[in-house]
Amino acid sequence: MKLCNFIIKSSIIKNLKSTDKKGAIVELVEATKNAHKSEKIKSAEVVDLLMKREKIGSTGIGNMIAVPHVKIEGIKSVIGAFGRSINGIDFNSIDGELVHVIFLILAPVDAPESNLQALRRISQATRQPNFCKFLIEAKDVGEIYSLFKEFDEVLN
Amino acid sequence: MERTVKISNKSGIHVRPAAQIAELANKFQANITFVKDGNEINAKSIMDLLTLAAGEGTQIKIKAEGIDEKKAIDALESLVNSKFSED
């Protein structure tokens, strides 16, 4: 699975307005909902599930990255959003550092494999030297999306 | 030494199990790797573990080398068999 399979240009947030975890998650869920109008996403419910998931263990996996994710009913395939925070957000990350890049993943409840494939691609990309650095330096949504496409090609 | 285990929780190695594995692996001095389909990764890194995309039913070979290798493999095997307290 490629990054561009589940993150489309219209679900990229160049600068998250929120400075806290919950606010960022709300913004990302809204972005996913707006970018995928044909899917029936109940924002409040999804945010609730994501926050519950965070309580079990933070999805801040270190190296400035967080991957909040949840399986939900009513979607046909994995969809998601990307959000960037230049100043950083406290995500209770495992390395104690602030998070600057967030990938939200919503996976269909009946396809647990698709969640793993999305996580795989994100971790492959973030292991590449400079991936996060480039994302933080990108000027606009177009540049961020181009980076996703570029890394998708490199990783194939 | 090495041992093959089977991932048996429904969601496979997603973020939380990966974090649990890496945390446990880091308690040992031994060099510990997981092998899936010939792809060998560092079991002390969450990122590396996530690249396996190991779902339910996947066979993983745990390899450990070092003074506490047996303890490490025993501990990791029981963690995997505990289904990471899921399901």
gemmi code that builds the backbone of each chain (N, CA, C; Angstrom):
import gemmi

chains = {
    "A": [
        ("MET", (0.824, -1.200, 0.000), (0.000, 0.000, 0.000), (0.863, 1.256, 0.000)),
        ("LYS", (0.429, 2.249, -0.765), (1.199, 3.489, -0.862), (0.579, 4.575, 0.023)),
        ("LEU", (1.403, 5.546, 0.371), (0.898, 6.684, 1.156), (-0.260, 7.343, 0.419)),
        ("CYS", (-0.067, 7.513, -0.896), (-1.072, 8.228, -1.692), (-2.356, 7.414, -1.890)),
        ("ASN", (-2.335, 6.135, -1.481), (-3.566, 5.343, -1.536), (-4.529, 5.760, -0.430)),
        ("PHE", (-3.991, 6.223, 0.679), (-4.911, 6.575, 1.774), (-4.836, 8.032, 2.212)),
        ("ILE", (-3.828, 8.756, 1.724), (-3.806, 10.187, 2.011), (-3.884, 10.939, 0.696)),
        ("ILE", (-4.989, 11.649, 0.507), (-5.126, 12.407, -0.724), (-4.821, 13.874, -0.427)),
        ("LYS", (-4.594, 14.604, -1.514), (-4.132, 15.986, -1.358), (-5.067, 16.819, -0.472)),
        ("SER", (-6.367, 16.584, -0.651), (-7.323, 17.413, 0.102), (-7.409, 17.022, 1.580)),
        ("SER", (-6.719, 15.967, 1.984), (-6.742, 15.617, 3.414), (-5.397, 15.950, 4.082)),
        ("ILE", (-4.657, 16.865, 3.460), (-3.388, 17.295, 4.055), (-3.575, 18.671, 4.709)),
        ("ILE", (-3.175, 18.772, 5.960), (-3.244, 20.061, 6.665), (-1.814, 20.572, 6.836)),
        ("LYS", (-1.540, 21.688, 6.169), (-0.181, 22.237, 6.166), (0.240, 22.666, 7.571)),
        ("ASN", (-0.632, 23.401, 8.234), (-0.344, 23.843, 9.603), (-1.549, 23.590, 10.494)),
        ("LEU", (-1.418, 22.640, 11.385), (-2.500, 22.372, 12.333), (-2.680, 23.599, 13.228)),
        ("LYS", (-3.943, 23.965, 13.463), (-4.198, 25.125, 14.327), (-4.036, 24.736, 15.790)),
        ("SER", (-4.374, 23.501, 16.089), (-4.372, 23.054, 17.479), (-2.966, 22.923, 18.036)),
        ("THR", (-2.904, 23.053, 19.357), (-1.613, 22.878, 20.014), (-1.657, 21.679, 20.969)),
        ("ASP", (-2.823, 20.988, 20.999), (-2.930, 19.814, 21.862), (-3.383, 18.598, 21.053)),
        ("LYS", (-3.214, 17.422, 21.677), (-3.493, 16.162, 20.988), (-4.943, 16.070, 20.519)),
        ("LYS", (-5.882, 16.320, 21.417), (-7.300, 16.176, 21.058), (-7.668, 17.113, 19.901)),
        ("GLY", (-7.230, 18.359, 20.002), (-7.535, 19.341, 18.958), (-6.993, 18.882, 17.610)),
        ("ALA", (-5.782, 18.367, 17.605), (-5.158, 17.911, 16.359), (-5.954, 16.745, 15.776)),
        ("ILE", (-6.376, 15.833, 16.639), (-7.136, 14.670, 16.179), (-8.486, 15.122, 15.594)),
        ("VAL", (-9.139, 16.081, 16.235), (-10.406, 16.615, 15.709), (-10.190, 17.204, 14.311)),
        ("GLU", (-9.138, 18.002, 14.145), (-8.848, 18.612, 12.838), (-8.613, 17.553, 11.766)),
        ("LEU", (-7.869, 16.517, 12.146), (-7.531, 15.476, 11.162), (-8.758, 14.646, 10.772)),
        ("VAL", (-9.624, 14.371, 11.737), (-10.847, 13.622, 11.429), (-11.740, 14.455, 10.501)),
        ("GLU", (-11.862, 15.753, 10.795), (-12.657, 16.638, 9.930), (-12.086, 16.673, 8.519)),
        ("ALA", (-10.763, 16.748, 8.425), (-10.115, 16.784, 7.112), (-10.406, 15.502, 6.339)),
        ("THR", (-10.370, 14.361, 7.041), (-10.648, 13.076, 6.381), (-12.096, 13.042, 5.908)),
        ("LYS", (-12.990, 13.498, 6.775), (-14.415, 13.509, 6.443), (-14.685, 14.382, 5.218)),
        ("ASN", (-14.098, 15.574, 5.213), (-14.326, 16.496, 4.090), (-13.717, 16.009, 2.789)),
        ("ALA", (-12.614, 15.265, 2.900), (-11.945, 14.779, 1.687), (-12.630, 13.525, 1.139)),
        ("HIS", (-13.414, 12.860, 1.978), (-14.076, 11.615, 1.573), (-15.563, 11.712, 1.868)),
        ("LYS", (-16.227, 12.567, 1.102), (-17.642, 12.848, 1.390), (-18.536, 11.624, 1.183)),
        ("SER", (-18.087, 10.679, 0.355), (-18.930, 9.513, 0.083), (-18.916, 8.509, 1.244)),
        ("GLU", (-17.906, 8.614, 2.123), (-17.850, 7.706, 3.271), (-18.656, 8.310, 4.420)),
        ("LYS", (-19.300, 7.433, 5.177), (-20.113, 7.951, 6.292), (-19.276, 7.989, 7.569)),
        ("ILE", (-18.622, 9.111, 7.800), (-17.779, 9.242, 8.986), (-18.494, 10.090, 10.038)),
        ("LYS", (-18.715, 9.486, 11.200), (-19.329, 10.243, 12.301), (-18.201, 10.817, 13.143)),
        ("SER", (-17.898, 12.082, 12.900), (-16.703, 12.707, 13.488), (-16.588, 12.519, 14.997)),
        ("ALA", (-17.637, 12.887, 15.725), (-17.542, 12.868, 17.188), (-17.222, 11.465, 17.696)),
        ("GLU", (-17.896, 10.470, 17.074), (-17.690, 9.081, 17.477), (-16.252, 8.627, 17.200)),
        ("VAL", (-15.756, 8.992, 16.016), (-14.410, 8.585, 15.613), (-13.364, 9.244, 16.525)),
        ("VAL", (-13.567, 10.523, 16.828), (-12.633, 11.227, 17.714), (-12.599, 10.526, 19.078)),
        ("ASP", (-13.789, 10.166, 19.545), (-13.912, 9.468, 20.821), (-13.114, 8.163, 20.834)),
        ("LEU", (-13.280, 7.378, 19.770), (-12.566, 6.102, 19.656), (-11.055, 6.328, 19.620)),
        ("LEU", (-10.638, 7.339, 18.873), (-9.206, 7.623, 18.755), (-8.621, 8.042, 20.106)),
        ("MET", (-9.365, 8.860, 20.847), (-8.864, 9.308, 22.148), (-8.806, 8.147, 23.138)),
        ("LYS", (-9.800, 7.245, 23.033), (-9.776, 6.052, 23.902), (-8.542, 5.220, 23.592)),
        ("ARG", (-8.273, 5.090, 22.299), (-7.114, 4.329, 21.859), (-5.825, 4.960, 22.405)),
        ("GLU", (-5.757, 6.282, 22.404), (-4.564, 6.974, 22.897), (-4.349, 6.713, 24.391)),
        ("LYS", (-5.467, 6.530, 25.109), (-5.340, 6.298, 26.554), (-4.682, 4.950, 26.851)),
        ("ILE", (-4.901, 3.971, 25.964), (-4.300, 2.648, 26.155), (-2.787, 2.734, 25.971)),
        ("GLY", (-2.376, 3.593, 25.078), (-0.954, 3.765, 24.808), (-0.814, 4.791, 23.713)),
        ("SER", (0.064, 5.756, 23.901), (0.197, 6.820, 22.902), (0.661, 6.262, 21.566)),
        ("THR", (0.140, 6.849, 20.474), (0.616, 6.465, 19.141), (1.753, 7.382, 18.695)),
        ("GLY", (2.271, 8.162, 19.641), (3.470, 8.939, 19.350), (4.652, 7.987, 19.394)),
        ("ILE", (5.120, 7.571, 18.187), (6.089, 6.475, 18.125), (7.527, 6.964, 18.087)),
        ("GLY", (7.736, 8.228, 18.381), (9.096, 8.744, 18.409), (9.500, 9.384, 17.100)),
        ("ASN", (10.653, 10.060, 17.097), (11.154, 10.728, 15.899), (10.168, 11.738, 15.318)),
        ("MET", (9.451, 12.439, 16.190), (8.544, 13.530, 15.782), (7.234, 13.057, 15.159)),
        ("ILE", (6.999, 11.725, 15.159), (5.858, 11.197, 14.414), (4.781, 10.626, 15.338)),
        ("ALA", (3.516, 10.831, 14.957), (2.417, 10.134, 15.635), (1.516, 9.516, 14.570)),
        ("VAL", (0.956, 8.365, 14.911), (0.080, 7.659, 13.963), (-1.235, 7.248, 14.642)),
        ("PRO", (-2.054, 8.228, 15.044), (-3.341, 7.842, 15.634), (-4.136, 7.010, 14.637)),
        ("HIS", (-4.690, 5.895, 15.095), (-5.406, 5.034, 14.148), (-6.512, 4.282, 14.854)),
        ("VAL", (-7.527, 3.926, 14.101), (-8.652, 3.197, 14.680), (-9.385, 2.482, 13.559)),
        ("LYS", (-10.037, 1.372, 13.932), (-10.850, 0.655, 12.940), (-12.293, 1.084, 13.137)),
        ("ILE", (-12.949, 1.423, 12.043), (-14.334, 1.897, 12.163), (-15.255, 1.192, 11.164)),
        ("GLU", (-16.537, 1.228, 11.473), (-17.563, 0.647, 10.594), (-17.876, 1.648, 9.490)),
        ("GLY", (-18.349, 1.132, 8.389), (-18.939, 2.017, 7.377), (-17.985, 2.626, 6.373)),
        ("ILE", (-16.694, 2.236, 6.393), (-15.826, 2.727, 5.316), (-15.366, 1.534, 4.483)),
        ("LYS", (-15.099, 1.791, 3.196), (-14.800, 0.695, 2.281), (-13.323, 0.348, 2.245)),
        ("SER", (-12.471, 1.363, 2.470), (-11.033, 1.088, 2.441), (-10.337, 2.014, 3.438)),
        ("VAL", (-9.019, 1.819, 3.589), (-8.268, 2.676, 4.512), (-8.257, 4.106, 3.991)),
        ("ILE", (-8.583, 5.043, 4.854), (-8.460, 6.450, 4.480), (-7.776, 7.180, 5.622)),
        ("GLY", (-7.244, 8.346, 5.318), (-6.550, 9.039, 6.387), (-6.289, 10.485, 6.067)),
        ("ALA", (-5.515, 11.093, 6.926), (-5.159, 12.493, 6.757), (-3.755, 12.703, 7.290)),
        ("PHE", (-3.167, 13.824, 6.854), (-1.842, 14.174, 7.334), (-1.891, 15.586, 7.897)),
        ("GLY", (-1.252, 15.787, 9.038), (-1.203, 17.125, 9.608), (0.195, 17.445, 10.101)),
        ("ARG", (0.555, 18.708, 9.940), (1.887, 19.133, 10.345), (1.779, 20.230, 11.404)),
        ("SER", (2.680, 20.209, 12.346), (2.741, 21.256, 13.357), (4.191, 21.690, 13.492)),
        ("ILE", (4.471, 22.904, 13.070), (5.859, 23.382, 13.116), (6.333, 23.506, 14.567)),
        ("ASN", (5.437, 24.014, 15.428), (5.836, 24.193, 16.829), (5.838, 22.896, 17.629)),
        ("GLY", (5.103, 21.911, 17.136), (5.079, 20.620, 17.825), (3.908, 20.506, 18.792)),
        ("ILE", (3.463, 19.285, 18.994), (2.321, 18.993, 19.862), (2.737, 17.909, 20.856)),
        ("ASP", (2.307, 18.095, 22.096), (2.616, 17.089, 23.113), (1.684, 15.889, 22.922)),
        ("PHE", (2.252, 14.771, 22.533), (1.467, 13.559, 22.240), (1.768, 12.453, 23.252)),
        ("ASN", (2.462, 12.786, 24.319), (2.975, 11.773, 25.253), (3.771, 10.703, 24.506)),
        ("SER", (4.580, 11.140, 23.580), (5.347, 10.201, 22.760), (6.277, 9.352, 23.594)),
        ("ILE", (6.615, 8.185, 23.053), (7.475, 7.280, 23.807), (8.868, 7.865, 24.039)),
        ("ASP", (9.314, 8.770, 23.163), (10.641, 9.356, 23.387), (10.550, 10.693, 24.128)),
        ("GLY", (9.320, 11.057, 24.545), (9.154, 12.283, 25.326), (9.251, 13.571, 24.527)),
        ("GLU", (9.461, 13.453, 23.207), (9.621, 14.643, 22.369), (8.270, 15.087, 21.809)),
        ("LEU", (8.211, 16.343, 21.337), (7.001, 16.841, 20.697), (6.849, 16.201, 19.317)),
        ("VAL", (5.582, 16.156, 18.859), (5.281, 15.558, 17.563), (5.083, 16.665, 16.528)),
        ("HIS", (5.683, 16.487, 15.358), (5.541, 17.494, 14.299), (4.778, 16.978, 13.087)),
        ("VAL", (4.793, 15.684, 12.865), (4.035, 15.132, 11.729), (3.093, 14.038, 12.228)),
        ("ILE", (1.830, 14.162, 11.807), (0.811, 13.217, 12.281), (0.097, 12.581, 11.093)),
        ("PHE", (0.077, 11.273, 11.089), (-0.678, 10.533, 10.080), (-1.880, 9.902, 10.774)),
        ("LEU", (-3.079, 10.275, 10.359), (-4.289, 9.668, 10.899), (-4.700, 8.516, 9.982)),
        ("ILE", (-4.993, 7.368, 10.570), (-5.416, 6.223, 9.755), (-6.761, 5.714, 10.245)),
        ("LEU", (-7.733, 5.644, 9.343), (-9.013, 5.006, 9.644), (-9.120, 3.774, 8.762)),
        ("ALA", (-9.251, 2.609, 9.397), (-9.279, 1.361, 8.637), (-10.642, 0.681, 8.810)),
        ("PRO", (-11.088, -0.059, 7.781), (-12.358, -0.779, 7.920), (-12.227, -1.858, 8.992)),
        ("VAL", (-13.277, -2.002, 9.768), (-13.234, -2.923, 10.892), (-13.023, -4.373, 10.435)),
        ("ASP", (-13.503, -4.695, 9.219), (-13.396, -6.079, 8.738), (-12.119, -6.344, 7.941)),
        ("ALA", (-11.180, -5.394, 7.938), (-9.928, -5.613, 7.202), (-8.723, -5.175, 8.037)),
        ("PRO", (-8.432, -5.924, 9.132), (-7.334, -5.522, 10.017), (-5.987, -5.435, 9.301)),
        ("GLU", (-5.844, -6.213, 8.224), (-4.588, -6.203, 7.463), (-4.298, -4.826, 6.858)),
        ("SER", (-5.358, -4.134, 6.454), (-5.163, -2.867, 5.759), (-4.562, -1.820, 6.699)),
        ("ASN", (-4.925, -1.904, 7.975), (-4.348, -1.016, 8.978), (-2.835, -1.258, 9.080)),
        ("LEU", (-2.456, -2.539, 9.087), (-1.030, -2.889, 9.181), (-0.261, -2.427, 7.947)),
        ("GLN", (-0.903, -2.564, 6.773), (-0.216, -2.160, 5.540), (0.014, -0.651, 5.520)),
        ("ALA", (-0.959, 0.102, 6.032), (-0.800, 1.556, 6.090), (0.311, 1.925, 7.072)),
        ("LEU", (0.310, 1.285, 8.239), (1.361, 1.552, 9.235), (2.738, 1.185, 8.680)),
        ("ARG", (2.745, 0.109, 7.914), (4.015, -0.338, 7.331), (4.588, 0.739, 6.411)),
        ("ARG", (3.718, 1.261, 5.555), (4.209, 2.239, 4.591), (4.690, 3.512, 5.305)),
        ("ILE", (3.965, 3.932, 6.322), (4.375, 5.127, 7.062), (5.723, 4.889, 7.746)),
        ("SER", (5.886, 3.712, 8.365), (7.164, 3.479, 9.056), (8.310, 3.314, 8.066)),
        ("GLN", (8.020, 2.723, 6.907), (9.062, 2.637, 5.868), (9.488, 4.042, 5.443)),
        ("ALA", (8.511, 4.891, 5.216), (8.815, 6.248, 4.751), (9.578, 7.023, 5.809)),
        ("THR", (9.115, 6.921, 7.060), (9.745, 7.731, 8.100), (11.141, 7.224, 8.466)),
        ("ARG", (11.455, 6.014, 8.076), (12.829, 5.519, 8.299), (13.798, 6.069, 7.264)),
        ("GLN", (13.246, 6.588, 6.166), (14.114, 7.150, 5.129), (14.759, 8.427, 5.661)),
        ("PRO", (16.052, 8.604, 5.388), (16.687, 9.822, 5.876), (15.959, 11.047, 5.305)),
        ("ASN", (15.765, 12.040, 6.108), (15.224, 13.334, 5.672), (13.733, 13.386, 5.381)),
        ("PHE", (13.026, 12.284, 5.469), (11.591, 12.322, 5.163), (10.891, 13.365, 6.041)),
        ("CYS", (11.100, 13.258, 7.356), (10.431, 14.207, 8.264), (10.974, 15.623, 8.093)),
        ("LYS", (12.267, 15.703, 7.878), (12.894, 17.021, 7.699), (12.271, 17.718, 6.482)),
        ("PHE", (12.158, 16.990, 5.381), (11.564, 17.557, 4.161), (10.111, 17.955, 4.398)),
        ("LEU", (9.383, 17.117, 5.119), (7.966, 17.421, 5.383), (7.841, 18.715, 6.180)),
        ("ILE", (8.749, 18.905, 7.130), (8.686, 20.104, 7.963), (9.090, 21.341, 7.159)),
        ("GLU", (9.991, 21.136, 6.199), (10.445, 22.276, 5.395), (9.528, 22.604, 4.223)),
        ("ALA", (8.637, 21.689, 3.874), (7.781, 21.900, 2.689), (6.980, 23.197, 2.810)),
        ("LYS", (6.854, 23.897, 1.666), (6.229, 25.228, 1.693), (4.718, 25.162, 1.720)),
        ("ASP", (4.157, 24.202, 1.020), (2.695, 24.158, 0.933), (2.206, 22.717, 0.773)),
        ("VAL", (0.881, 22.588, 0.695), (0.269, 21.258, 0.582), (0.779, 20.518, -0.656)),
        ("GLY", (0.956, 21.264, -1.747), (1.445, 20.654, -2.988), (2.802, 19.997, -2.786)),
        ("GLU", (3.679, 20.689, -2.081), (5.022, 20.142, -1.840), (4.962, 18.917, -0.932)),
        ("ILE", (4.092, 18.978, 0.059), (3.948, 17.825, 0.962), (3.463, 16.605, 0.170)),
        ("TYR", (2.470, 16.833, -0.670), (1.919, 15.729, -1.460), (2.961, 15.181, -2.438)),
        ("SER", (3.745, 16.077, -3.027), (4.810, 15.621, -3.940), (5.813, 14.745, -3.202)),
        ("LEU", (6.110, 15.104, -1.954), (7.040, 14.291, -1.160), (6.479, 12.887, -0.944)),
        ("PHE", (5.181, 12.814, -0.656), (4.560, 11.501, -0.478), (4.717, 10.674, -1.758)),
        ("LYS", (4.436, 11.308, -2.898), (4.520, 10.586, -4.180), (5.946, 10.129, -4.453)),
        ("GLU", (6.887, 11.041, -4.161), (8.299, 10.739, -4.395), (8.749, 9.546, -3.541)),
        ("PHE", (8.412, 9.575, -2.266), (8.821, 8.486, -1.385), (8.081, 7.188, -1.733)),
        ("ASP", (6.849, 7.301, -2.199), (6.120, 6.109, -2.651), (6.876, 5.432, -3.790)),
        ("GLU", (7.456, 6.249, -4.672), (8.202, 5.677, -5.804), (9.498, 5.040, -5.340)),
        ("VAL", (10.214, 5.740, -4.447), (11.488, 5.228, -3.932), (11.287, 3.891, -3.219)),
        ("LEU", (10.175, 3.782, -2.511), (9.958, 2.611, -1.662), (9.430, 1.405, -2.425)),
        ("ASN", (9.162, 1.566, -3.704), (8.584, 0.416, -4.412), (9.599, -0.542, -4.994)),
    ],
    "B": [
        ("MET", (20.751, -17.900, 19.118), (19.707, -18.905, 19.013), (18.462, -18.297, 18.374)),
        ("GLU", (17.572, -19.165, 17.913), (16.367, -18.650, 17.276), (15.165, -19.553, 17.548)),
        ("ARG", (13.993, -18.968, 17.410), (12.756, -19.723, 17.639), (11.648, -19.104, 16.802)),
        ("THR", (10.787, -19.957, 16.242), (9.696, -19.424, 15.426), (8.417, -19.346, 16.254)),
        ("VAL", (7.749, -18.211, 16.163), (6.487, -18.029, 16.893), (5.415, -17.601, 15.895)),
        ("LYS", (4.166, -17.768, 16.327), (3.063, -17.378, 15.456), (2.286, -16.228, 16.098)),
        ("ILE", (2.047, -15.204, 15.309), (1.264, -14.061, 15.796), (-0.201, -14.482, 15.844)),
        ("SER", (-0.827, -14.409, 17.025), (-2.174, -14.959, 17.112), (-3.237, -13.956, 17.557)),
        ("ASN", (-2.830, -12.706, 17.795), (-3.882, -11.711, 18.085), (-4.465, -11.209, 16.758)),
        ("LYS", (-5.746, -10.838, 16.783), (-6.469, -10.493, 15.552), (-5.850, -9.348, 14.770)),
        ("SER", (-5.346, -8.332, 15.487), (-4.875, -7.130, 14.792), (-3.408, -7.196, 14.382)),
        ("GLY", (-2.714, -8.278, 14.789), (-1.313, -8.401, 14.405), (-0.424, -7.387, 15.110)),
        ("ILE", (0.796, -7.206, 14.554), (1.735, -6.267, 15.185), (1.444, -4.851, 14.693)),
        ("HIS", (0.495, -4.194, 15.358), (0.265, -2.773, 15.078), (1.050, -1.974, 16.104)),
        ("VAL", (0.698, -0.709, 16.285), (1.576, 0.150, 17.085), (1.765, -0.318, 18.533)),
        ("ARG", (0.651, -0.674, 19.198), (0.800, -1.014, 20.616), (1.635, -2.284, 20.832)),
        ("PRO", (1.328, -3.384, 20.105), (2.207, -4.555, 20.240), (3.660, -4.246, 19.886)),
        ("ALA", (3.853, -3.426, 18.852), (5.235, -3.091, 18.456), (5.939, -2.374, 19.604)),
        ("ALA", (5.211, -1.479, 20.260), (5.802, -0.751, 21.393), (6.137, -1.710, 22.531)),
        ("GLN", (5.230, -2.675, 22.760), (5.476, -3.639, 23.842), (6.693, -4.511, 23.531)),
        ("ILE", (6.784, -4.954, 22.271), (7.913, -5.809, 21.872), (9.230, -5.045, 22.026)),
        ("ALA", (9.252, -3.814, 21.496), (10.494, -3.028, 21.531), (10.912, -2.738, 22.973)),
        ("GLU", (9.922, -2.419, 23.813), (10.229, -2.116, 25.206), (10.851, -3.333, 25.895)),
        ("LEU", (10.241, -4.503, 25.651), (10.756, -5.724, 26.266), (12.142, -6.062, 25.704)),
        ("ALA", (12.281, -5.982, 24.390), (13.559, -6.346, 23.752), (14.696, -5.467, 24.264)),
        ("ASN", (14.365, -4.199, 24.532), (15.396, -3.274, 24.999), (15.894, -3.581, 26.407)),
        ("LYS", (15.185, -4.468, 27.106), (15.636, -4.832, 28.458), (16.794, -5.823, 28.412)),
        ("PHE", (17.039, -6.388, 27.231), (18.086, -7.402, 27.116), (19.301, -6.847, 26.385)),
        ("GLN", (20.440, -7.419, 26.749), (21.681, -6.991, 26.098), (21.825, -7.601, 24.714)),
        ("ALA", (21.233, -8.786, 24.547), (21.408, -9.520, 23.297), (20.951, -8.692, 22.099)),
        ("ASN", (21.554, -8.951, 20.965), (21.119, -8.369, 19.710), (19.896, -9.187, 19.266)),
        ("ILE", (18.746, -8.550, 19.121), (17.524, -9.302, 18.838), (16.906, -8.839, 17.518)),
        ("THR", (16.611, -9.807, 16.661), (15.962, -9.458, 15.395), (14.744, -10.351, 15.175)),
        ("PHE", (13.808, -9.842, 14.363), (12.646, -10.612, 13.932), (12.797, -10.831, 12.429)),
        ("VAL", (12.485, -12.040, 11.988), (12.579, -12.318, 10.555), (11.217, -12.766, 10.026)),
        ("LYS", (10.768, -12.100, 8.977), (9.524, -12.504, 8.312), (9.779, -12.503, 6.815)),
        ("ASP", (9.531, -13.622, 6.170), (9.743, -13.756, 4.720), (11.125, -13.261, 4.302)),
        ("GLY", (12.137, -13.626, 5.064), (13.504, -13.256, 4.689), (13.874, -11.822, 5.027)),
        ("ASN", (12.922, -11.056, 5.510), (13.171, -9.665, 5.877), (13.524, -9.615, 7.362)),
        ("GLU", (14.755, -9.226, 7.687), (15.211, -9.235, 9.075), (15.293, -7.820, 9.627)),
        ("ILE", (14.652, -7.601, 10.765), (14.615, -6.239, 11.309), (15.007, -6.242, 12.791)),
        ("ASN", (15.356, -5.068, 13.287), (15.756, -4.879, 14.667), (14.512, -4.873, 15.573)),
        ("ALA", (14.445, -5.847, 16.496), (13.258, -5.964, 17.348), (13.226, -4.925, 18.455)),
        ("LYS", (14.272, -4.102, 18.544), (14.280, -3.054, 19.563), (13.749, -1.739, 19.014)),
        ("SER", (13.356, -1.739, 17.731), (12.845, -0.516, 17.104), (11.384, -0.659, 16.705)),
        ("ILE", (10.532, 0.234, 17.216), (9.109, 0.200, 16.861), (8.923, 0.367, 15.357)),
        ("MET", (9.658, 1.341, 14.799), (9.548, 1.592, 13.349), (9.842, 0.327, 12.543)),
        ("ASP", (10.946, -0.331, 12.928), (11.326, -1.545, 12.213), (10.234, -2.607, 12.333)),
        ("LEU", (9.717, -2.761, 13.540), (8.685, -3.786, 13.767), (7.451, -3.505, 12.918)),
        ("LEU", (7.107, -2.223, 12.777), (5.912, -1.877, 11.994), (6.085, -2.181, 10.511)),
        ("THR", (7.333, -2.157, 10.047), (7.534, -2.441, 8.618), (7.272, -3.914, 8.292)),
        ("LEU", (7.192, -4.764, 9.313), (6.894, -6.183, 9.044), (5.443, -6.370, 8.600)),
        ("ALA", (4.550, -5.496, 9.079), (3.108, -5.635, 8.817), (2.667, -7.078, 9.081)),
        ("ALA", (3.023, -7.581, 10.241), (2.735, -8.979, 10.562), (1.316, -9.142, 11.102)),
        ("GLY", (0.470, -9.744, 10.322), (-0.928, -9.943, 10.712), (-1.134, -11.248, 11.456)),
        ("GLU", (-2.391, -11.522, 11.808), (-2.733, -12.747, 12.522), (-2.307, -13.955, 11.694)),
        ("GLY", (-1.681, -14.928, 12.339), (-1.270, -16.148, 11.649), (0.129, -16.095, 11.052)),
        ("THR", (0.754, -14.927, 11.077), (2.104, -14.786, 10.517), (3.128, -15.529, 11.371)),
        ("GLN", (4.038, -16.244, 10.706), (5.143, -16.888, 11.431), (6.326, -15.931, 11.464)),
        ("ILE", (6.847, -15.737, 12.667), (7.999, -14.847, 12.843), (9.125, -15.653, 13.471)),
        ("LYS", (10.316, -15.485, 12.910), (11.473, -16.113, 13.537), (12.140, -15.084, 14.442)),
        ("ILE", (12.254, -15.415, 15.737), (12.939, -14.513, 16.670), (14.384, -14.992, 16.770)),
        ("LYS", (15.320, -14.092, 16.494), (16.735, -14.441, 16.617), (17.365, -13.572, 17.697)),
        ("ALA", (18.147, -14.191, 18.561), (18.831, -13.404, 19.584), (20.251, -13.917, 19.733)),
        ("GLU", (21.145, -12.980, 19.914), (22.545, -13.330, 20.061), (23.146, -12.500, 21.176)),
        ("GLY", (23.667, -13.167, 22.180), (24.256, -12.415, 23.285), (24.086, -13.172, 24.579)),
        ("ILE", (24.599, -12.574, 25.646), (24.696, -13.254, 26.927), (23.331, -13.701, 27.471)),
        ("ASP", (22.280, -12.895, 27.218), (20.959, -13.231, 27.764), (19.976, -13.663, 26.665)),
        ("GLU", (20.492, -14.267, 25.612), (19.651, -14.591, 24.449), (18.479, -15.520, 24.773)),
        ("LYS", (18.722, -16.511, 25.646), (17.628, -17.445, 25.935), (16.511, -16.752, 26.709)),
        ("LYS", (16.906, -15.964, 27.695), (15.921, -15.211, 28.479), (15.117, -14.282, 27.560)),
        ("ALA", (15.809, -13.648, 26.630), (15.155, -12.707, 25.717), (14.124, -13.428, 24.859)),
        ("ILE", (14.521, -14.562, 24.290), (13.607, -15.297, 23.417), (12.414, -15.834, 24.207)),
        ("ASP", (12.672, -16.356, 25.404), (11.573, -16.844, 26.252), (10.572, -15.722, 26.536)),
        ("ALA", (11.106, -14.566, 26.898), (10.239, -13.443, 27.272), (9.430, -12.971, 26.063)),
        ("LEU", (10.093, -12.869, 24.908), (9.385, -12.388, 23.715), (8.338, -13.396, 23.253)),
        ("GLU", (8.680, -14.682, 23.374), (7.709, -15.709, 22.986), (6.467, -15.615, 23.875)),
        ("SER", (6.665, -15.450, 25.188), (5.456, -15.383, 26.022), (4.664, -14.108, 25.764)),
        ("LEU", (5.349, -13.028, 25.405), (4.613, -11.792, 25.073), (3.734, -12.018, 23.836)),
        ("VAL", (4.327, -12.630, 22.806), (3.561, -12.891, 21.575), (2.399, -13.826, 21.881)),
        ("ASN", (2.666, -14.870, 22.681), (1.608, -15.845, 23.003), (0.516, -15.255, 23.909)),
        ("SER", (0.852, -14.182, 24.609), (-0.160, -13.537, 25.475), (-1.111, -12.694, 24.632)),
        ("LYS", (-0.884, -12.651, 23.316), (-1.663, -11.834, 22.373), (-1.626, -10.379, 22.756)),
        ("PHE", (-0.595, -9.950, 23.429), (-0.424, -8.556, 23.822), (-1.623, -8.063, 24.633)),
        ("SER", (-2.220, -8.982, 25.386), (-3.410, -8.679, 26.198), (-4.561, -8.124, 25.365)),
        ("GLU", (-4.648, -8.569, 24.102), (-5.769, -8.143, 23.247), (-6.714, -9.312, 23.015)),
        ("ASP", (-7.762, -9.086, 22.215), (-8.776, -10.056, 21.796), (-9.619, -10.603, 22.961)),
    ],
}
model = gemmi.Model(1)
for chain_id, residues in chains.items():
    chain = gemmi.Chain(chain_id)
    for i, (resn, *xyz) in enumerate(residues, 1):
        res = gemmi.Residue()
        res.name, res.seqid = resn, gemmi.SeqId(i, " ")
        for name, pos in zip(("N", "CA", "C"), xyz):
            atom = gemmi.Atom()
            atom.name, atom.element = name, gemmi.Element(name[0])
            atom.pos, atom.b_iso = gemmi.Position(*pos), 0.0
            res.add_atom(atom)
        chain.add_residue(res)
    model.add_chain(chain)
structure = gemmi.Structure()
structure.add_model(model)
structure.setup_entities()
